[in-house]
Structures are given as C-alpha cells and as structure tokens.
Amino acid sequence: MNIFDTGRVCVKLAGRDAGKRCVIVECLDSQFVLVDGETRRRKVNVKHLEPLEEVLDIKPGISHEQLHAVFEKRGWNVWDTKPKNAAARPQQKRKVAVKDTSKSKEKKATKLKGKEVEASAKNEESPALAALEKPKKIKAKKEE
C-alpha cells in the first residue's frame, strides 16, 4: 500500500494552492497524482504534497461534483470555478478618409509654382518639377 493512494487527504506545499487541503483522486504514476478539493483539479508532483492521516473512501477518478458532496459532509471548502460570461466584443469603427483631390492638386501646384519661380530665378531646373515632368523609363535587359 502506497502512502499516496486514492482518497488520501493531503496539503499542498508548493504553488498557487499552497497550504490548501486536497484529496488524491487518481494515481497517475509513481511521481504524479491527480488532486482535487480546496485546490484546482490538476496533476501534481508528490513532492509538493504533505499526506495527512485521513483517507476518504472514494472511487478512483471521482467527478468534481461527487467530491464536492463528500467535502460538504465534512464541512470543508471546495474549489468552485465560475464560468465567465461571454460578452460581445466591441466592434471597432473604421474611419473612412475622404480625399478632396482638387485641394491636394492645388496645393501641389502652388508648391511647384513656388519652386519653379525659385528655380527660374537661379536659372536652374527644379528637381521636383524635373521628376514630375520626366518620368524615368526602365529599360529591360536582354538576355544573352
């Protein structure tokens, strides 16, 4: 008979549930057991458990609801999970940008005119105007 058999009441020593009472629901192997009770139902290393003298008469693999009834008879607390209420996710409103093309063209034209006047004053061609007026042509390389 192993000290960590089904039904053994233990106290968790490590982790988030440390110091809480639990019952071994199932022995998985020599190192790990499945516990439930005041703690979350989960796989635990036996090194993280302190066995107590009490042994409950339960079947291996007992459900959480059945174990809850056994704990209530003894007056112990049981870990109860509360399902989260799934709320509707807020829909993100997209901003639609409306471009007024006439204003943007006017702004570009006035900017270019100003640069053209400056360039003509210096007797130089504006690089911005040159780029707009003379589109670059890409020559395709012939394969040899």
Rosetta silent file (secondary structure, phi, psi, omega in degrees, C-alpha in Angstrom):
SEQUENCE: MNIFDTGRVCVKLAGRDAGKRCVIVECLDSQFVLVDGETRRRKVNVKHLEPLEEVLDIKPGISHEQLHAVFEKRGWNVWDTKPKNAAARPQQKRKVAVKDTSKSKEKKATKLKGKEVEASAKNEESPALAALEKPKKIKAKKEE
SCORE:     score description
SCORE:     0.000 S_00000001
   1 L     0.000  125.457 -178.944    0.000    0.000    0.000 S_00000001
   2 L   -85.874  148.000  179.122    1.375    3.329   -1.152 S_00000001
   3 L   -68.554  -26.980  179.752    1.098    6.413    1.022 S_00000001
   4 L  -102.821   60.599  177.370   -0.222    8.364   -1.995 S_00000001
   5 L   -92.786  168.297  178.762   -3.243    6.164   -2.796 S_00000001
   6 L   -60.958  132.188  179.209   -6.657    7.294   -3.981 S_00000001
   7 L    98.778  -10.535 -179.216   -8.609    9.012   -1.208 S_00000001
   8 E   -69.650  128.879  176.655   -5.589   10.238    0.785 S_00000001
   9 E   -85.329  131.799 -177.487   -6.127   13.754    2.146 S_00000001
  10 E  -134.123  168.109  172.512   -3.058   15.964    1.631 S_00000001
  11 E  -118.422  131.670  178.437   -1.937   19.551    1.997 S_00000001
  12 E   -72.931  135.524 -179.362   -0.310   21.297   -0.952 S_00000001
  13 L  -100.833  -25.838 -173.842    3.175   22.584   -0.137 S_00000001
  14 L  -132.907  158.039  174.821    4.048   24.467   -3.304 S_00000001
  15 L    95.433 -170.905 -176.957    2.391   26.562   -5.955 S_00000001
  16 L   -65.922  -30.278 -178.465   -0.600   28.824   -6.096 S_00000001
  17 L   -96.939   19.952 -176.756   -2.681   26.462   -3.960 S_00000001
  18 L   -59.766  136.471  178.371   -0.039   26.026   -1.228 S_00000001
  19 L    88.831   -0.264 -178.728   -1.491   25.417    2.228 S_00000001
  20 L  -101.799  152.176 -177.475   -4.830   24.159    0.942 S_00000001
  21 E   -83.339  141.761  177.860   -6.371   20.748    1.545 S_00000001
  22 E  -146.265  167.079  178.767   -6.830   18.311   -1.335 S_00000001
  23 E  -124.218  139.825  176.874   -7.684   14.664   -1.969 S_00000001
  24 E   -76.870  118.064 -177.762   -5.854   12.316   -4.313 S_00000001
  25 E   -89.514  -35.451 -176.352   -8.385   11.402   -6.963 S_00000001
  26 E  -156.510  140.864  174.600   -6.156    9.207   -9.100 S_00000001
  27 E   -92.935  118.210 -177.940   -2.567    7.901   -9.086 S_00000001
  28 L   -85.209  -46.372  173.258   -1.020    8.590  -12.486 S_00000001
  29 L  -159.497 -164.749 -175.405    2.421    7.054  -11.825 S_00000001
  30 L   -69.821  -20.529 -176.898    4.990    6.866   -9.025 S_00000001
  31 L  -105.610  -26.054 -172.208    5.719   10.624   -9.191 S_00000001
  32 E  -124.677  144.245  176.615    2.416   12.261  -10.153 S_00000001
  33 E  -134.629  161.224  175.863   -1.157   12.168   -8.846 S_00000001
  34 E  -101.691  124.652 -177.494   -4.403   13.920   -9.746 S_00000001
  35 E  -118.378  158.087  176.571   -5.770   16.047   -6.882 S_00000001
  36 E  -155.929  160.961  178.903   -8.992   17.945   -6.268 S_00000001
  37 E   143.158 -125.437  175.646  -10.642   19.692   -3.332 S_00000001
  38 L   -69.662  -15.035  179.603   -9.850   23.153   -1.995 S_00000001
  39 L   -98.932  173.160  174.289   -7.295   23.282   -4.802 S_00000001
  40 L   -72.144  148.081  177.657   -7.774   23.232   -8.526 S_00000001
  41 L   -73.827  114.145 -177.009   -8.193   19.772  -10.056 S_00000001
  42 E  -163.448  167.653  177.666   -4.791   19.072  -11.563 S_00000001
  43 E   -78.799  131.623 -175.264   -1.779   16.834  -11.927 S_00000001
  44 E  -134.263  142.947  173.076    0.655   17.330   -9.035 S_00000001
  45 E   -73.712  136.463 -177.808    4.114   16.041   -8.170 S_00000001
  46 H   -65.007  -19.003  177.046    4.020   14.032   -4.922 S_00000001
  47 H   -67.884  -19.339 -178.786    6.994   16.086   -3.693 S_00000001
  48 H   -95.873   10.450 -178.592    4.594   19.048   -3.469 S_00000001
  49 E  -120.785  143.069  172.698    2.156   17.201   -1.178 S_00000001
  50 E  -113.390  108.793 -177.927    2.140   16.565    2.556 S_00000001
  51 E   -70.561  140.557  175.452   -0.012   13.474    3.263 S_00000001
  52 E  -102.955  172.951 -177.245   -2.336   13.609    6.275 S_00000001
  53 E   -73.963  -22.963 -175.865   -3.631   10.657    8.295 S_00000001
  54 E   -73.959  139.710  174.437   -7.172   10.895    6.895 S_00000001
  55 E  -131.564  124.111  178.453   -8.241    8.683    3.998 S_00000001
  56 L   -89.945  147.152  178.781  -11.615    9.174    2.298 S_00000001
  57 L   -89.106   89.561  179.767  -13.490    6.229    0.821 S_00000001
  58 L  -129.231  158.055  177.871  -13.803    7.376   -2.795 S_00000001
  59 L   -83.905  148.839  175.470  -13.557    5.664   -6.173 S_00000001
  60 L   -62.410  136.272  178.345  -10.594    6.426   -8.461 S_00000001
  61 L    79.163   24.274 -179.938  -11.472    9.124  -10.998 S_00000001
  62 L   -60.723  146.803 -179.213  -14.390   10.550   -8.981 S_00000001
  63 L   -77.132  164.070 -178.719  -16.035   13.614  -10.532 S_00000001
  64 H   -65.127  -36.826 -179.254  -15.723   17.073   -9.036 S_00000001
  65 H   -66.208  -41.470  178.701  -19.446   17.190   -8.156 S_00000001
  66 H   -66.457  -41.034  178.853  -19.293   13.899   -6.238 S_00000001
  67 H   -66.840  -34.152  178.501  -16.172   15.033   -4.382 S_00000001
  68 H   -60.540  -40.807  178.510  -17.892   18.328   -3.616 S_00000001
  69 H   -65.143  -40.645  179.275  -20.654   16.400   -1.814 S_00000001
  70 H   -64.819  -41.802  179.550  -18.078   14.439    0.243 S_00000001
  71 H   -66.559  -37.273  179.680  -16.279   17.662    1.224 S_00000001
  72 H   -64.805  -36.948  178.107  -19.569   19.326    2.234 S_00000001
  73 H   -60.987  -35.291 -179.882  -20.365   16.436    4.588 S_00000001
  74 H   -85.732  -11.031 -179.801  -17.059   17.092    6.361 S_00000001
  75 L    83.658   21.790  179.469  -17.561   20.866    6.362 S_00000001
  76 L   -96.985  155.157  176.227  -14.584   21.600    4.116 S_00000001
  77 L   -79.590  156.499  178.181  -14.428   24.163    1.356 S_00000001
  78 L  -132.013  142.632  177.140  -14.207   23.124   -2.283 S_00000001
  79 L   -69.551  120.017  177.679  -12.695   24.948   -5.235 S_00000001
  80 L  -118.918  127.737  176.609  -15.545   26.088   -7.449 S_00000001
  81 L   -92.056  140.411  178.267  -14.938   27.576  -10.842 S_00000001
  82 L  -109.407  123.644 -179.903  -17.354   30.169  -12.055 S_00000001
  83 L   -66.074  141.401  178.875  -17.884   30.319  -15.811 S_00000001
  84 L   -78.364  143.694  175.834  -17.156   33.668  -17.350 S_00000001
  85 L   -81.788  119.784 -178.797  -19.976   35.479  -19.071 S_00000001
  86 L   -77.030  108.094  178.878  -19.022   35.841  -22.694 S_00000001
  87 L   -90.982  153.588  178.686  -19.716   39.461  -23.533 S_00000001
  88 L   -69.295  134.229  179.448  -19.930   40.720  -27.067 S_00000001
  89 L   -73.404  138.755  179.967  -16.664   42.182  -28.218 S_00000001
  90 L   -67.700  135.915  179.278  -16.907   45.850  -29.152 S_00000001
  91 L   -82.674  132.724  179.879  -16.828   46.449  -32.870 S_00000001
  92 L   -83.091  128.471  179.647  -14.154   48.841  -33.998 S_00000001
  93 L   -86.877  127.979 -179.913  -15.497   51.624  -36.179 S_00000001
  94 L   -86.468  138.495  177.193  -13.379   52.297  -39.197 S_00000001
  95 L   -90.136  125.556  179.636  -12.700   55.840  -40.173 S_00000001
  96 L   -96.771  118.310 -179.073  -13.282   56.437  -43.842 S_00000001
  97 L   -87.444  122.665  177.895  -10.938   59.061  -45.182 S_00000001
  98 L  -102.966  118.201 -178.324  -12.491   61.203  -47.877 S_00000001
  99 L   -96.796  132.494  174.766   -9.861   62.867  -50.005 S_00000001
 100 L   -96.878  102.087 -173.368  -10.628   66.071  -51.786 S_00000001
 101 H   -68.393  -28.245 -178.199   -8.455   65.734  -54.845 S_00000001
 102 H   -67.033  -40.336 -179.899   -8.979   69.302  -56.043 S_00000001
 103 H   -68.715  -41.739 -177.959   -7.443   70.800  -52.885 S_00000001
 104 H   -66.772  -35.995  177.909   -4.485   68.443  -52.862 S_00000001
 105 H   -68.445  -37.996  178.330   -3.749   69.175  -56.550 S_00000001
 106 H   -64.214  -41.788  179.803   -3.973   72.911  -55.901 S_00000001
 107 H   -62.988  -43.351  179.227   -1.534   72.627  -53.000 S_00000001
 108 H   -63.972  -41.245 -178.996    0.920   70.659  -55.126 S_00000001
 109 H   -64.078  -42.556  179.902    0.584   73.139  -57.965 S_00000001
 110 H   -67.983  -37.117  177.477    1.236   76.126  -55.687 S_00000001
 111 H   -64.945  -43.963 -179.240    4.214   74.376  -54.133 S_00000001
 112 H   -67.676  -37.344  177.384    5.608   73.507  -57.539 S_00000001
 113 H   -62.468  -41.853  178.906    4.987   77.032  -58.840 S_00000001
 114 H   -62.761  -41.377  178.569    6.892   78.440  -55.910 S_00000001
 115 H   -69.944  -33.185  179.746    9.789   76.091  -56.572 S_00000001
 116 H   -66.930  -40.077  178.532    9.593   76.871  -60.298 S_00000001
 117 H   -65.077  -43.516  178.221    9.865   80.591  -59.581 S_00000001
 118 H   -63.249  -41.947 -178.248   12.848   79.980  -57.314 S_00000001
 119 H   -67.907  -39.536  179.655   14.453   77.692  -59.892 S_00000001
 120 H   -69.492  -30.812  177.834   13.902   80.169  -62.744 S_00000001
 121 H   -66.957  -31.721 -179.767   15.395   82.911  -60.602 S_00000001
 122 H   -93.650   -2.274 -175.512   18.509   80.809  -60.215 S_00000001
 123 L    60.409   37.760  176.339   18.352   79.648  -63.850 S_00000001
 124 L  -126.500  153.901  177.015   18.174   76.086  -62.659 S_00000001
 125 L   -88.696  135.645 -179.311   15.528   73.482  -63.196 S_00000001
 126 L   -68.030  132.831  179.091   13.666   72.379  -60.067 S_00000001
 127 H   -65.396  -30.971  178.460   14.400   68.732  -59.182 S_00000001
 128 H   -68.872  -42.086  178.858   10.774   68.242  -58.121 S_00000001
 129 H   -68.229  -38.986 -179.706    9.500   69.544  -61.453 S_00000001
 130 H   -63.219  -38.204  179.904   12.045   67.544  -63.351 S_00000001
 131 H   -68.618  -35.369 -179.993   10.910   64.388  -61.568 S_00000001
 132 H   -76.067  -40.448 -175.726    7.273   65.114  -62.372 S_00000001
 133 H   -76.506  -38.326 -176.018    7.782   66.141  -65.982 S_00000001
 134 L  -110.961   92.085  177.724   10.283   63.499  -66.995 S_00000001
 135 L   -68.674  142.135 -178.996    9.211   60.052  -65.846 S_00000001
 136 L   -75.827  135.242  177.579   12.055   57.596  -65.616 S_00000001
 137 L  -102.880  134.586  179.386   11.985   54.825  -68.127 S_00000001
 138 L  -101.244  122.225  179.580   13.222   51.412  -67.121 S_00000001
 139 L   -88.966  133.827  178.560   14.972   49.557  -69.875 S_00000001
 140 L   -79.866  133.472  179.241   14.534   45.815  -69.912 S_00000001
 141 L   -79.575  135.604  177.831   17.782   43.904  -70.056 S_00000001
 142 L   -86.672  137.894  179.306   18.046   41.483  -72.899 S_00000001
 143 L   -80.528  136.030 -177.355   19.139   38.000  -72.034 S_00000001
 144 L  -102.363    0.000    0.000   22.216   36.892  -73.877 S_00000001
